[in-house]
Amino acid sequence: MSRQAEGTGAADLPVGSWPPLHDLARWVGTWLFKPVYRLRWHGAQQVPAQGPVVLVANHSAFVDGPLLFGMFGRRTVFLVKQEMFRGPAGWALPRIGQLAVRRGEPDRAPLLAAQRVLRGGGLVAVFPEGTRGVGDAAAAQNGAAWLARSTSALVVPVVCRGTRRPAGSGRRFRPRVDILMGEPFAVSEERGRAGLAVATEQIRSALAGLVRELDVLRGEIGDRADPDAREAR
């Protein structure tokens, strides 16, 4: 039996979250976007069903996070920008286990909370490309590398294309959205800042390579059926 986090009843969610509410929100997320997008998964089996995982994802549109939230078949804790924790979302997000991050400011509290989740066998998602500037993106990649190294978690890159409406285009009817999962990998175990820099570069390179791979894939398959793609169910 896994160790339970104090106050949550679940080791794979942060302290203060409500596991039943998280599970309900994730269930809603499994079907919420199907009427809006034609979803196609590539490599969906890459996310381990259990054990600590740091998921790093590109982030081109607001909907990417909510879209991915219900798609992994397991509880997922996202590091979310502090600005999203306003109004009703400010009540709901912490209770479904999401962690607020202040961009551009040193703040170890969410990283330490995410570390506890990983040590409980959970999955934590980071959006390095969802930041405003190069410095913020580098800090997010650095944080993802630190989390993976400090918990021996596997890193899984994931990229999403199709949610962002091209500039100047009109309203789209059920655009095709492709989600590509990369192979899990362990980051460098080299100690010190040099080791952290190596691990950070591993993550940056894996995510950038996967973005290029999906862009090529989308251009090659067009609207044709892809035998390696799985329609979201």
Residue pairs with C-beta under 8 A, 6 or more apart in sequence:
2 11
2 12
2 120
2 121
3 11
3 120
4 10
4 11
5 11
5 13
5 14
5 15
5 116
5 117
5 120
6 15
7 15
7 16
8 14
8 15
8 16
8 17
8 18
8 19
8 97
9 19
10 17
10 19
10 75
10 120
11 117
11 120
11 121
11 122
12 74
12 75
12 77
12 117
12 120
12 121
12 122
12 123
13 19
13 22
13 75
13 77
13 97
13 117
13 122
14 77
14 94
14 97
14 99
14 113
14 114
14 116
14 117
15 113
15 116
16 94
16 95
17 94
17 95
17 96
17 97
18 95
18 96
19 75
19 97
21 92
21 95
21 96
22 75
22 95
22 96
22 97
23 75
25 69
25 70
25 92
25 96
26 69
26 70
26 75
26 76
26 96
27 70
28 70
29 66
29 67
29 69
29 70
29 71
30 70
30 71
31 70
32 66
32 70
33 39
33 63
33 66
33 67
34 232
35 174
36 174
37 67
37 162
37 163
37 174
37 175
37 176
37 177
38 174
38 175
38 176
38 177
39 67
39 177
39 179
39 231
39 232
40 176
40 177
40 178
40 179
40 226
40 229
40 230
40 231
40 232
41 71
41 179
41 181
41 229
41 230
41 231
41 232
42 178
42 179
42 180
42 181
42 214
42 217
42 226
42 228
42 229
42 230
43 180
43 181
43 182
43 183
43 228
44 179
44 181
44 230
45 181
46 156
46 181
46 182
46 183
46 184
47 53
47 55
47 72
47 73
47 74
47 123
47 156
47 181
47 184
48 154
48 156
48 184
49 73
49 74
50 74
50 121
51 121
51 153
51 154
52 118
52 119
52 121
52 122
52 123
52 151
52 152
52 153
52 154
53 118
53 122
53 123
53 124
53 153
53 154
53 155
53 156
53 184
54 118
54 123
54 124
54 125
54 126
54 144
54 147
54 148
54 153
54 154
54 155
54 156
55 72
55 76
55 123
55 124
55 125
55 126
55 155
55 156
55 157
55 158
56 125
56 126
56 127
56 128
56 141
56 144
56 155
56 156
56 157
56 158
56 203
56 206
56 207
57 64
57 68
57 125
57 126
57 127
57 129
57 157
57 158
57 159
57 160
57 207
58 64
58 127
58 128
58 129
58 158
58 159
58 160
58 207
58 211
59 65
59 127
59 128
59 129
59 130
60 129
60 160
60 161
60 163
60 164
61 163
61 164
61 165
63 163
64 127
64 130
64 160
64 163
65 78
65 80
65 125
65 127
65 130
67 160
67 163
67 177
68 76
68 125
68 158
68 160
68 179
69 76
69 78
71 179
71 232
72 123
74 123
75 97
75 122
75 123
76 123
76 124
76 125
77 97
77 98
77 99
77 114
77 117
77 122
77 123
77 124
77 125
78 98
78 99
78 124
78 125
78 126
78 127
79 98
79 99
79 101
79 110
79 114
79 124
79 125
79 126
79 127
79 140
79 143
80 93
80 98
80 99
80 100
80 101
81 100
81 101
81 103
81 130
82 100
82 101
82 102
82 103
84 93
84 100
85 93
85 94
85 100
93 100
94 100
99 110
99 113
99 114
100 110
101 107
101 110
103 131
103 132
103 136
104 132
104 133
104 135
104 136
111 143
111 146
111 147
114 124
114 147
115 147
115 150
115 151
117 123
117 124
118 124
118 147
118 151
118 153
119 151
124 147
124 153
126 140
126 143
126 144
126 147
127 140
128 137
128 140
128 141
128 144
128 203
128 204
128 207
129 137
129 207
130 140
131 137
131 139
131 140
138 200
141 200
141 203
141 204
142 196
142 200
144 155
144 200
144 203
145 187
145 196
145 199
145 200
145 202
145 203
146 196
147 153
148 154
148 155
148 186
148 187
148 199
148 203
149 187
149 188
149 189
149 195
149 196
149 199
152 186
154 184
154 185
154 186
155 184
155 185
155 186
155 187
155 202
155 203
155 206
156 181
156 182
156 183
156 184
157 181
157 182
157 203
157 206
157 207
157 210
158 179
158 180
158 181
158 182
158 210
159 179
159 180
159 182
159 207
159 210
159 211
159 213
159 214
160 177
160 178
160 179
160 180
161 177
161 178
161 214
161 215
161 218
162 175
162 176
162 177
162 178
162 218
163 175
163 177
165 172
165 175
176 223
178 214
178 217
178 218
178 229
180 210
180 213
180 214
180 217
182 206
182 207
182 209
182 210
185 202
185 206
187 198
187 199
187 202
187 203
188 195
188 198
188 199
188 202
189 195
190 198
190 199
217 226
221 229
